[in-house]
Amino acid sequence: MENSPDQVAQGVPARSPTSRPTGLGPGHEVAFVLLICLAQVLSLAGIAQAMSPASIIGRSFSDTTPGSMAWYSAAYGLTAGTFVLPAGRLGDLFGHKRVFNLGFLWFALWSLLAGFAGIAETMGGRGTVFFCFSRAMQGVGPALLVPNGQAMLGRAYAPGRRKNFVMSLFGAAAPLGFVAGAVMSSLLATKASWPWAFWSLAAICIALAATSMLTLPSTKQTKKNRTESLWDRLDGYGMAFGVSGLILFNFAFNQAPIVSWSTPYTYFILIISIMLIIAFIYTELVALHPLVPIGAMHSQTNFVLGCTAAGWACFSIWVYYSFSLLEIIRGWSPLLASAAYAHGPISGLVASLLTGYLMGKIKPHWIMFLSMIAFFAGSVLMVTAPVHQTYWFNTFFSILIMPFGMDMSNPAATILLSNTVSKEHQGIAASLVVTVVNYSISLALGIAGTVETNLNKGGQNTLAGYRAAQYFGLGLGGLGIILAGAFLIQSYTTHRVPLLKH
């Protein structure tokens, strides 16, 4: 029988690790878990819906350079990562259910507007800017949904087998969402028109928002301290410096492939962003309620976040350029290329269930190390796949392996990170992982775009540009293995703990 520290303090009776949440019947529990898993599905579907049919979407706009098309996905990932920590704080203060519902409505609004980018192009020739801005605003929706959904799951279940199973389902929703988003957006773009993918997503979000209001149990918000202002409780300065610094830093790297680093404003923005990030770090050290408790973290945190960033950056380059290879080089249609990933969700479910099983057998350090090997192996297979090779060799097995990196790294990182901070900062672990995952996806695409642009020689050697970007992603996967291995050794030698659980 176990309870969270908050529940113990409130005198809530202890719950069995195998019991369902208090006050929820069997049907209500299924609906509760399903709704939060669907939020994860839509989060990844949002990335894929502009990645798979990117070439079709680009036909609606006048500027379709590789750098501009990379922004279709990078803009979404940028805000989906940058706003996670502020969204988690808003959930703590105003209630996770309320912010979760707001996430669906926000997601619906900007998905709807993104579908009108083609009209914006005909009216003023700025369709790409309108579309990318809408994609950036669209990404705020998942930032509101995912951390608050995770928080509701975490608070509803006692630690144990039932909670591990539910969290495994939540993790398995990621590859399912990506493939579903890629297939549906490609199907609508091919058979109807690409805006319908965004309008359909808007309709789904509206329906889920209405359902969540009726289905989700009420959540408590943090008690107000009358001596503290809302600005202090929100860590307003931390939000302002952190969000603006991360956005500008990412913008510089994603804009450079379009205008080149020789354009003065790119490195000027980069300098400003570094200054803002330094200001954010200082603010977090002195703030009463920091978004990121830097002073309370240990050195091991850097290893965990470094592994997560390297692995998911490797994944983002792998998936973006594998689509490019299949569609541009091999000449597959977006729908056929999306169908190539059909076994990814099955692999992801197996990886999630395997992770839940391994958590009771080996230390999470090992799980993180194995996930980095999966990222690297999947990337190796794709980068070495010959252009005219049949799908059933490198490509098939690359897609089979990569979900093991995705669905093994997230739970391992969350557990490892929670072990490096004090009890009062436990809630920040999952939000930090989500932030690093989404932000590294966006930033890596920008850097890979620069590599591709410099190697493809103005479009004269497209394959060389793709391969160069893929090898950069492979290098990030190798870095993840090195960091995870160093973390494994450091944890063993420093703390003298057994590497295997008994």
N, C-alpha and C positions, 0 to 999 in steps of 0.2 A: 504494500500500500504506500503510495507516494503522492505528494502534492508539491506544487511550486512554492517558493518562499512567500509569495504574495498571498496564496491561499492559506498557508499555515498561519500567517499573521492575522488573517481574517477569521480564523476558526472554522474553516471549511473542512468537513470530514474527509479523511484520506480516501483516495480512490485507488482501485486496483489497476495495475498496468495493463490489464486486458479488458477493462470496462469501458463502455462508451461514455461520452461527455454527459455530465449531469444535466438532466432535464430534456434530453434528446431521445426520442424513440428510434427504433431501427430505421424507419423510412426517413425521418427527419435527419438522422445522422448521415445517411447516404446522400441526401440532397445537399447537406452542409458541405461535405467533403467534395462532392462533384462540382458544386458551384465554385469553390476555391481552386480546384484543379482546372476548371474551364478558364479561369482568369489566367493561369499559367499557359494554357493552350493558346489563348488569344495573344498573349504577350509575344510568344515565339512566332505565331502566325503573322503578326504585324511586321516582323523582320522579313519573313519570306515573301510576303505579298508584293513587295517591290523589287525583290532580288531575282526571282525566277523569270517574270515577264519584263525585266528591265528593258530589253531591246524593243519590245512592243510599246511600252510606256514612252520610251525615248522618241518614237516616231511622232508623238504629239507635240514635241518641242523642237525649237530651232537649234539649240546647243546640246549635242549628245556626245561630248567628249567622254573618254573613260573616267576622268576625274569628276565630271558632272554626274554621271550615272552612279558612281560610287557613293555620292551624297544621298541617293535615294534610300539607301540602307543606313549609311553612317549617321545621318541626321536623326533618325529614329533611335538608334543605339545610344547616341550622345545624351539625349535628354532622359531616356529610359534608365541610364546609369546615374546621371548627375543629380536627378531629383529624388532618388530613392531615400537617402538619409533625411532630407527635409520632410518627405512624405511620412516616413516612420515616426518622426517627432510630432507631426500633426495628428497622426493616429493615436499616439500616447496622450495627447492633450485633449483631443475632441472626440475620441472614440474610434476604434479601428473600423467598425461597421460603417459609420458615417463617411469616413474617408474612402473606404472601399467602394461604397455606392457612388461617391463622387467620381472615382476613377473610371467606372463604366460610362458615366454620362460624359465626362471629358473625352474619353476615348471615342465615343460615338460622334461627338460634335466635330472633332478634327478629322476623323475618318470620312465623314460626310463632306467636309470642305475640301479634302485632298482630291476627291473625285471630280471637283470642278476645275482642276488645274488646266485641263485642256481648253476650257472656255477662257480662262485667264490668258492663255497663250494667244488666242485669236483676238482678244481685245487689246492687248498691249505688248505682246511678245515677251512677257516675263513669266511664262508658264513654269519654267524650271525653278525659278526663285520661289514662286507661290507654292509649288508642289513640295519642295524641300523644306520650306518653312512650315507647311502643314504637317509634314512628316515629323519635324522636330516637336511641334506641339502635340502631335498624336502620341509620341513617345512618353509624354508626361502621364498619360493614362495608365500604362503598365507600371510606371514608377509609383503611382498611387495604389494600384491593385496588389502587386506581388508582395511587398513587405508587410502590408496590413493583412493580407490573406494568410501569410505565413504566421504572423503574430496571433491571429485567431486560432489557427490550428495548434500552435504551440501552447497556448493557454488552455485550450479545451481538453487536451489529452495529457494524462500522467505519463511519465517516462516508462517505456516498456515496449512489448511486442506490438501492441495495437498502434501506438504512436509511430513506431518504426515503419510499420506497414503503410500507414497513411502518408507519412513523409516520402516513402518510396513511390507511392502513386503520384504524389505531387511532383517528384523529380522526373518520373517517366512521362509526365505530361509535356515536357519540353520538346523532345524529338517528335512526339505526336503532333504538337502544335505547329512545328516548323514544316513538316511534310504536308499536313492538312492545309496550311496557308499557301504553300507553294502550288499544290495541286489545284485548289479552288481558284486562286488568282490566275493561274495559267489557263484553266478551263474557261473562266469567264472572259479573260482577255482574248482567247482564241475564238470562242463561239459567240460572244456578244461584244463587249468592249471593256477595256481595263478598269474604267471608273466603277463598274458594277461590283468589283471585288471590295472596294472601299465602302460603297454604299451598303453592300450586304453586311459587312463587318459592323457598320454603324447600327443597322437594324438588330443584329444579334446582341450588341452591347446594350441597347435600349431594353430588349427583352430580359437580359440577364440582370440589369439594374432593377427592374420591376420585381423580378423573382427574388433577388437578394434582400430586398426590403421586407419581403414576407417570410423568407426562409432562414436567414442568418440570425442567430441568437444575439441579444443585446450585449454590448461590450461596455465596460466601465472606462471612464476617462480619468486622467490623473487629477487628484484633488488640487484645487487652486490654493496657492500661497498668497494671501492678500498683501504681503510685504514685497512681492516680486511682480514686476510688470510682465505682460505677455511677451514683449520683445526679449526680455531676459530668458523666459522659459522656452521660447522658440530658438534661442541663440541666434537672434536676428543678424548680428554682424558676421557670425560664422556662416550663416546661409548666404548672405550677400557676397562675401569674399570667396567662399568655396564654390558656389554655383557659377559665378561670373568667371572666376579663374579657370575652372575646369572647362567651361564652354569655350572660352577664348583659346586656351591651349590646344584643345581638340580642333577648333576651327582652323587654326594656323596650319596644322598638319594635313587636314583634309582639303584645304583650299590650295595648298602649294602645288599639287599635281595639275591644277587648272591654270594657275597664273604664274607658277614657278617661284622658287625662293628668291629670285632676283628682284621680284616686285617688293618695294619697300614696306608696304603695309603688312605683309605676311610676317616678317621677322619683328616688326614693331608690335604687332598684336601678340606675338610669342613672348616678347619681353614684358609687356604689360601683364600677361597671364601669369608669368612666373612671379612677378611682384605681388599679384593678388593671392597666389597660393602661399607665398611666404607670410602675408598678412593673415591668411586663414589659419596657418599653423600657430602663429603667435596668439591669435584670438582663442583657439581651442585650448591653449595652455593656461589661459587666465579666465575663461568664461565660467560662470556659475553652473550652467547646464550645457556642456559642450556637445555638439553633434557627434564628434569623434573624440573620445577621451584619450588623447595622445599621451598625456602624462601617466595614465593608468595602464598603458600597454607595455608588454615585454618585447625583447628583441626578436623572439620567435614569431611575432606578428608579421614582421617583414618577410620571413620565409613563406608563411602561409599565403599572404597577399601576393607575393612575387610568383609563387607557383600558380595561383589562380589566374593571375593576369597573363602569364606566359602561355598557359594551356588554352585559355579561351581566346586569346589573340591568335594563336595557332589555328584554332577552330574557325574563327571568322574568316581568315584568309583561305583556309581549306575550302569552306563552303562557297565563298564568293567566286573563287577562281575555278572550282570544280564545275559550277554552273557555267562559267564563261567558257571553259574547255569543251563541255558537252554541247553547248548551244552555238558558240561562234566557230570553234575549230572543227568539231565533229558534225556540225550542222543539224543537231537535234532540235526539235520544236520545244518551246518552254514546257508544254504539257508532258512530252515524253521525258524530258530531263527531270521534271518533278517526280514522275512515276519511278524513276531510277532509285529514288530514296525511300521507296515504299516499305522496305524491310527495316528502315531505321527505327521506327517506333517500337517494333518487336524487340530489337536489340536493346533499345533504351529501357524497356520494361524488365528484360532479363538483367541488365546492369543494375537497375534500381533494387530489384529483389535480392540480387547477389550482394550488393552493398549492405543491405539490411541484415543479411545473414552474416557477412564477414565482420560487421561491427561487434558482434559478440565473440569473435574468434581471434582477431588480430587488432593491433593498434591502428588508429586512424592514420598515423604516419605512413604505414604501409599502403593503405588504400589510396592516399594521395600520390604516392610513388607509382602505383600501378596505373592510376588515371593518367599521369603524365606520359607513361609508356604508351598508353592507348592513343593519346593525342599525337605523339610522335610517329607511331606505327601507321596510323591512318593517313597522316600527311605524307609519309614516305611512299606509300602505295600509290597515292594520287599523283605526286610530283614525278614519279618514275613511270607512269602509265604511258605507253606509246600512243600516239594519236589514233592510229588505226587498229588498236587492239580491241578485241571483243569486250563487251561490258562485263562478262562473267568472270573476269580475272581481277586485275588491280582495282577497277572502279567498284565492283560489287563488294569486295572484301574491305576496301577502304571505308565504304559507307557502313558496313557491318561493324567495324571496330570503333569508329569515332564516337558513337553514343556512349561507349564505356568510359571514355574520357569525360564526357559531359556529366553523366549521372553518377559517377564515382567521385569526382572532384568536389561537387557542391556540398554533399553531406559531410565529407571529410574536412573540407575547409571550415564549415560552420562549427563543427565540433572542436577542431583544433583552435580556432579563433576564440571560441567561448572559453577554452581552457587558459587562454593567455590574458584574459581581463577579469577584473573582480566581479563579485556577485551583482553589485548594483549596475554594472554595465553589460550584463548578459544579453539584453535585448538588442544591442548594437551589432552582434556577431553576424546574424543572418543578413541584416541590411548592408553591412560592409561587403559581404560576399557578393550580393546582388549588384551593388554599385560597381565593384571591380570587374565583374563579369561583363556587364553591359558597356561600361566605359572602355574596357580594353578591346571589345569588339569594334567599337567605332574608331578608336585611335589607331588600331592596327590596320584597318582598311585604308586610312589616310596615308600612313607610312608606306604600305604596300603599293598604293596608287602612285606615289612618287617613284618607287623602284620600277614599277611597270612603265611609267611614262618615259623614264630615262633610258630604258633598255629596248623599247619597241620602236624607237627612232621615227617618231611621227607617224606611226601606223604601218611602217614598212615591214616590221617583223613582229606581228602580234603575238605569235607563239613564244618568242624569246621574252617578251615582256611578261606574259603570263607565267612562264617558268621561273623567271627571276623573282617575281612576287611570291610564288609558291615556295621557292627555296628560302626566302626570307621567313615565311611561316614555319617551314621545317626547322630553321634555326631557333625560332622561338620555342618550338616543341622540345628541342634539345636542351635549351636553357631551362625549361620546366623540369626536365629529368635531373639536371645538375642541381638545381635548387632543392628539389624534393629529396634527392640523395644526400645532399649536405645537411638538410634539415633532419633527416632520419639519423644520420651519424651524430650530429650535434645533440639531438635530443637524448640519444642513448648514452653518449659519453659524458654529457653534463649532468644528467639526472640519475644516471645509473639505474634506469628502469628496464625491465624485460621487454624485448620487442614483441613478444607474443603474449597474449592473455592466457592465463591458466584456468 
